[in-house]
Amino acid sequence: VEPKDVDIGVFGMSTSLQIGTRLVDPLIIKRILQGKI
């Protein structure tokens, strides 16, 4: 857990969105790369 996550953790929902984004990022990057190739 990074300090930034702790600060944003105060809002709760923002943390959930960040965690979700981090989990989805690799998939999005793969899709973008596949789309470009």
C-alpha positions, 0 to 999 in steps of 0.5 A, spaced: 500 500 500 502 506 497 502 513 501 497 516 496 492 510 497 492 511 504 490 519 503 485 517 498 483 511 502 479 517 506 474 517 501 473 510 500 470 510 493 476 513 490 480 507 493 476 502 490 476 506 483 484 506 484 484 499 485 479 497 480 483 501 475 490 498 477 487 491 476 484 493 469 490 497 467 494 491 464 487 488 460 486 495 457 494 496 455 493 489 452 487 491 448 490 497 446 496 494 444 492 488 440 488 493 437 494 497 434 498 491 432 
